[in-house]
Amino acid sequence: MRTQVAIIGAGPAGLLLGQRLHQAGIDAIVIERRSPDYVLGRIRAGVLEQGTVDLLDELGLGRRMHAEGLVHGGINLGHRNLRDRVDLHGLTGGKNVTVYGQTEVTRDLMEARQAAGAPSIYEAEQVALHDFDGAAPRVTWRQGGVEHELHCDVIAGCDGFHGVSRQSVPSSALHTCERVYPFGWLGVLSETPPVAGELIYSNHARGFALCSMRSLTRSRYYIQCALDDHVEQWSDDAFWDELRHRLDPETAEALVTGPSIEKSIAPLRSFVAEPMRFGRLFLAGDAAHIVPPTGAKGLNLAASDVRYLSDALIRYYRDNDAGGIDGYSERCLARVWKAVRFSWWFTSLMHRFPETGEFGQKLQEAEIAYLVGSNAASTALAENYVGLPL
């Protein structure tokens, strides 16, 4: 088998890249080790920056997003039993974010790729990347007990933090930076109406809480928890009770509870791998960087990587110009580190860090009070939250 671009991973990054290359007339094959149902079953974030919305629109994939997604012009910060709104729309000259689940983005991309007749290979076992440091890279895998080999011009590693792409790079060629946070998020998905029309990020002495949603009838809530907590330790009643404690009284009173339809604990980390190009292998999305979900940057960073990489590949194939390819890593990392900084700052501001004690909590409360009372500070938060320019 032969193609121009082999894309490893059928998450949003891989499928976005595949769709943009297909639109430009560039051949690409997507290879995924899991089944389509498994990929769609992963519960992930759902806040899209304006730039990500624009990219989906350019690809002709915005119909369902605009029909079902929720456009938010602000976010709320809870502190000291108060709740203050940050006007994203007003502070950024009219920019918003759209709440539309990553699962739905993936579904739209899968359906578009299928409708276009573009090839995707699922349940590929023992995927291996070869010779990407030379002129003739290839990918091998097993499927149904049969060995397969794909020859290509370049490989795009879009297979996430635990995928084979980054692991295929020699350790001597890779530099990584990591910050592991001393807590996790316990998340609950429920068929209940959201407690508010926009997201609420709550700082509390008992720990952080987030009130989010997937639709007008489905809510997603999180509370900060210990790293050694287990889902089995948390009944639904215990979760709702703890969540109420961490919200302002008005919000706690308005909270509608119900049985959880999904419950999980996720650790938080910041991680960046440098560079993002190794010969003819290009990393994109979670394969190259991870941010804590506080700033809602994970999927959006993957989308910006895809825009940079697809622009570079289109330039290469149409104009025989390798300038975009050569500058890909540097261009991506400049934006990545800004998003990593914002996600780290927002996480540090809103979460309880046991080692800082009451002093740290008081500093956080003072900073939030300053932030919501200062137009300059609120604007900095808003500009980062809606997404910095590409």
N, C-alpha and C positions, 0 to 999 in steps of 0.2 A: 504494500500500500504506500501511496505517496500523497502528500499535501504540502501546502506552503507553510501553514502554521499549525503546530500541534498544541492544543490547549489542554492542560492537565487540570481537571476539576470542573464540575458542573454546578458550582454555586453561582451567586450573582456575578462575581468578577469574571469567571470563565464564560458564562453565557452572555454577559454584556459585551465582552470582547468578541466573542464569536458572532454576535448579531451585527456589531459595527463593522467587522471585517467583511461579513457576507454582504452588507449593504454597499460596501466599496468594491465588491467583486473579487475579494481575496479568499482563496480556499482555506478553510480551517476545519479541523476535526476535533471535537471535544471528547475527552476520555475521562470517565468517572468510575471510581472503584465501588461506589454504592449504587443502590437502585434508585429510580426516580422517586418512588414513594418514600424512601428513607430521606432523600435530600429535602423533599417537601415537608417532611415531618419534623425537621429541626426548628425549634422555636428560637427566633432571633429578634433583633431590634426592629424598629419600624418608624424612625424619624428621618425623613429625607430632606437634605438641604435643597435649596433652590437649584443649584447646579446639577444635582442628581435628577431632579424632576425634569429639568431642561434636556438632559441627555436622553431620558426615557421618551420624552416627546419627540426629539430628533429621530429616534429609532422607530417612531410610529407606535409606541407601546403605552401611550398615556391615557387611552380611553377609559379603562376600568379604574385606573389610579385616580383620575379626576372625578369619576362617578362615585367611587366608594371611599376615597381618601379624605381625611379631615385636614383642612388648611388651618394652621394655627399662626396667629400673629403675635403671640406672646407666650411666656412661661411664668410660673409662679414660684417664688422662693418662700419657704416656711422657716420661721425663726422666732424664738421667744414667744411662742403661742400666737404669732401673727402670720399673715400671708400677704406678700407684696408682689405685684405683677411687674415684669420687665417687658416693655412694649417693643418686641422685636421689629415689627412692621414700621413703627414710627421712627425708631432709632437708626434703622438701616436704609432709609429711603424707599421703603415699600417692599422689602423682602420678607418672606414667610418661610415656614417649614411645613411639610406635609406628613401627616401620620398615615402610613400605609405599610403594612407588615412586610418584612423581608420575605416571608413565605409567599406572599402574593406577588411581589416583584419577581421571585424565582419562577412562580407558576406562569406568569405572563411571558417571561423569557423562554421557558420551555415550550410553550404553545406556539410562540412565534417561530422558534427554530424548527419545530416539527412542521409547521405550515409552509415554511420556506424549503423544506426538503433537505435542510443542512444536516450532515451526519453527526450524531452523538452516540458514543459507545458507553453503556452503563454496565455495572457489575464486572469491571475489568480487574482481575486479580494480578498481584505481583507486578504492578506497573514499575518500570525501570527506565531511567533516562541515560542515554549513552552519547558520547562523542560531541557534547555541546560546546566543548572547547575547540572544536575544529570546524571544518566547512560542511560537514555532512552529519548533522545530529539525527538521532533516531530514538523511537520509543518502543519498548516491548511490553507485552502483557499476556496473560492467559485468560481465556474465556471458554467455559464449557470444556475444559481439558485440552484446548487447542492453543498453541503458541501463535502470537500475532506480532508483526513488526511494522512500524510506520516510519517511513523516511520523510524528512521535512527540512525546511530552510531554517526555521527557528522554533523554539519551544517557549510557551508562555506558562509559567508555573502559577496557577491560580487555585491551588488545592489546599489552602489553609495552613494554620500554624503547625498541625501534625502531619502535613502531607509529605510526599516523597520529594517534591521539587527542591525545597531548601536543603533537605537532608542529603541530596545528591551532590551538593557543592562541597568541595574539599574544605575542611575546617580552617586550613591555612589561608584560604581566600576570603573568608567570611569574618566580619567583625560584628558582634552583637552587643547591644545595651539593653538591660532589663531592670525593671523595678517591680517587685512582687509586693502587693499590698497585704497588710496583716488582717484581712477580713474578706468576706464574700458577700454575695447578694442572694438572699432567698427570694425567689420569684413565684408568684401565683397568677395563673390565668383563670378567669371566671366569667361565666355568662351573666354578667351584671352590668348595669349602666355605669359609665365613669362617674366618679364623684365630682368632677369639675370638667369644664369645657376645654381646658388646656392642662398641660402637664404641671404637676406640683413636685418640686424638689424640696425636701424638708430636712433641715438641720435640727437635731435634737440631742440632748445630753444622753439619751438612751441609744442613739445611733441614727444613721441616715434612713430616710424612707423616700420612695418615689411612687407617685400615683400617675399611671399612664393608661393608655387604652389602645385597642386595636380597631374598634368601631364604636358606634353609638350604643351597642348592646354587649360588647365584650371588653373587659377591663384587664389590665396587666399592672400588678402591684409588686413592689420590692421593699424589703427591709434589709439593712446591714446585719450580718450575722457573723459568728465566729467561724474561722476556717475549719475547725473540727466538728462543726454541727453536721447533722445528717437530716435529710428530709423526713425520715421516720420519726424524728424527735418533735416535729411540728405538725400538730393537728390543724385542721382548718380554723377551728375556734381559737387556738393559741395564736395563729398568725394574725387573724383579724383583730384580736385583742391587743396584740403588740403594735400593729399598725395604727390603731386608734390612739394609742399613747403618744405616738410620734408626730401626730398631726395637730394643727390648731383646733380649738374646740368646735368651731363652726363646720370645718371639713369633717372632723370625726363624727359629728352628729349626722351629717348628710350621707355618710358612707353606707352604701348598700352592699351587703355581703351575700355569699352563696357558696355552694360546693365548688372546690377547685377542680378544673378539668386538666390542669397540668401544674406540677410543682417541682421546682428544681433549685439547686444551689450552684452558683458559678463563682469561682475565684476571680480576683481582679489582678491584672498585671499591665504594665507598659513594656513593650518590647519592640526593638527596631533592629533589623539586619541590614548591614551595609557591605558592599553596594547592592543594588537591585538588578544588576546585570552581570552575567558570567559568560563571556563568549556569546553564544547564540541562545542562552537561557535567560529569560527575563522573568523576575518575580513580580507579582501583583497582589494586592489585597493582603489578607491575613498571612499569606506565605512569607511576607516581608515585614509586617508590622502588626502589633496588637495594641489597642488602647482600652482603658477601662470604659465601660458603657456610659458613664456619667455624662460625658459630653456628646453622646450620640454620633460618634465619628467613624465607627468601624466600617459600615457599609458605604458611607459617603467617601471615605478615603479610598476604598476599593474602586469606586466609580471614577474618582479623579485619576487614579493609576491607569485605569482602562482608557480614559480619554487620552492621556499622554502616550500610552503605548500604541493605541490604535492610530493616533495621528502620526506617530513615528513610522509605523509599518506601512501606512497608506503612502506616506511621503517616499518611503524606500521603494515600494513596488511601482508606484506611478511615475516617479521622477528619478529613480535610481540614485536617491539622495540619502545617505546614511547619517546625516547630521542629527536627525531626531532620535535615531537609535543610540547614537553615541552619547547624547545628552540626556537620555531617559532617566538614568538613575539619579543624577544630580538634580534634575528638575523635580522628580517625584519627592526626593528626600527633603528638599527645601520646604515643600508643603506638609509633608508628613511630620516633620519635627515641630512645626507650628501647631498642628493638631494634637500631637503628643503633649506639648507644653500646656495647651488649653485643657485637655482632658485630665492631666495631672493636677493642674491648679484647681479645677472645679471639683475634682475628687477630694483634694486636700481641704478645700473650703467646706464641703458639705458633710464629710464623714467624721465619726468619732475615732480618734487615734488614742488607744489606751495609754500610751507612754507619755502623752502631753497633759493628761489629767484635766482638772478644772481650768488651769491657766490656758491651755489650748482651746478649750471650749469657749471661754470668754473672748479670746482673740477672734475666733471664728464669728461669734455673734456680733462683735464690733465691726468686723470687715463686711459682713452681710448688710448691717445697718448702714454703713458708709456706701456700699455698692448701690443699694436701692435708693439712697438719697442723693446720689451724685449722677448727673447726666453723663459726665465723662466716663465714669466707671461702668454705668449701665450700658453705654454705647459699646465699650470694649467687649463686654460679655455678649451683647447682641450680635456684633459683627462676627465674632468667633462662632457663635451658636448657629447662625444661619449659613455659615460657610464662607471662608475667605476666598478671594478671587483666585481663579486658576492661573 
